[in-house]
Amino acid sequence: MTEIPIPQCITDRLLRLNQLAEQYPDNIPVSAAAEFLGMDGRSLKLFLMQPGNPAGMGWKKDRAENRAFHIPTAKFYIWYRNLLAKGA
């Protein structure tokens, strides 16, 4: 059986994920995560507000005007790499 090589673009992406984790070891800013994912920051915030979000957290306190967001580095890394999938 011939081994299929991992495309360079995938390897580069995973190396960039490692760099992101090293740069922000505890908490990834929404702007950095959005840039990494290639999406608008507002779209990522809407995603983070969804119940059961696998990549981070978003919330709004009662009677507060602003929302808050938290993307724990380990949670984001595990989500992106799909490391908790069955059989992984």
C-alpha positions as CSV (number, residue, x, y, z in Angstrom):
1,M,0.0,0.0,0.0
2,T,1.3,3.4,-1.0
3,E,1.5,6.0,1.8
4,I,-0.2,9.2,1.0
5,P,1.8,12.2,2.1
6,I,0.3,14.9,4.2
7,P,-0.1,18.1,2.0
8,Q,2.2,20.9,2.9
9,C,-0.7,23.3,3.4
10,I,-2.0,21.0,6.2
11,T,1.4,20.8,7.8
12,D,1.8,24.6,7.6
13,R,-1.6,25.1,9.1
14,L,-0.9,22.8,12.1
15,L,2.5,24.5,12.6
16,R,0.6,27.9,12.7
17,L,-1.8,26.4,15.3
18,N,1.2,25.4,17.4
19,Q,2.7,28.9,17.1
20,L,-0.7,30.4,18.1
21,A,-0.7,28.2,21.2
22,E,2.8,29.2,22.1
23,Q,2.1,32.9,21.6
24,Y,-1.1,32.7,23.7
25,P,-0.6,29.8,26.1
26,D,-3.6,30.5,28.3
27,N,-6.2,32.4,26.3
28,I,-6.4,33.2,22.6
29,P,-7.8,36.7,21.8
30,V,-10.9,36.6,19.6
31,S,-9.1,38.7,16.9
32,A,-6.2,36.2,16.7
33,A,-8.5,33.1,16.6
34,A,-10.6,34.8,13.9
35,E,-7.5,35.6,11.8
36,F,-6.3,32.0,12.2
37,L,-9.7,30.6,11.1
38,G,-9.9,33.1,8.2
39,M,-13.2,34.6,9.4
40,D,-14.7,37.9,10.7
41,G,-14.4,38.5,14.4
42,R,-18.1,39.2,14.7
43,S,-18.9,35.8,13.2
44,L,-16.6,34.1,15.6
45,K,-18.2,35.9,18.5
46,L,-21.6,34.7,17.3
47,F,-20.2,31.1,17.1
48,L,-18.8,31.5,20.7
49,M,-22.3,32.5,22.0
50,Q,-23.9,29.2,20.9
51,P,-24.7,26.8,23.7
52,G,-22.3,23.8,23.9
53,N,-19.7,25.6,21.9
54,P,-16.6,23.3,21.5
55,A,-14.0,26.0,21.0
56,G,-14.6,28.7,23.6
57,M,-17.1,30.6,25.6
58,G,-19.2,33.7,25.1
59,W,-21.7,35.3,27.6
60,K,-23.6,38.4,28.5
61,K,-24.4,39.2,32.1
62,D,-27.9,40.2,33.1
63,R,-28.5,43.9,32.4
64,A,-25.1,44.3,30.8
65,E,-24.5,46.0,27.5
66,N,-21.3,44.2,26.4
67,R,-20.7,40.6,25.9
68,A,-17.6,38.8,27.0
69,F,-15.6,36.0,25.3
70,H,-13.0,33.6,26.4
71,I,-11.1,31.1,24.2
72,P,-8.9,28.9,26.4
73,T,-5.9,27.8,24.4
74,A,-6.1,24.1,25.2
75,K,-9.8,23.9,24.4
76,F,-9.3,25.7,21.1
77,Y,-6.3,23.5,20.2
78,I,-8.1,20.3,21.0
79,W,-11.3,21.4,19.1
80,Y,-9.3,22.4,16.0
81,R,-7.3,19.2,16.0
82,N,-10.4,17.1,16.8
83,L,-8.4,15.3,19.4
84,L,-11.4,14.2,21.5
85,A,-13.2,12.4,18.7
86,K,-14.0,8.8,19.2
87,G,-11.2,6.6,18.0
88,A,-8.6,9.4,18.0
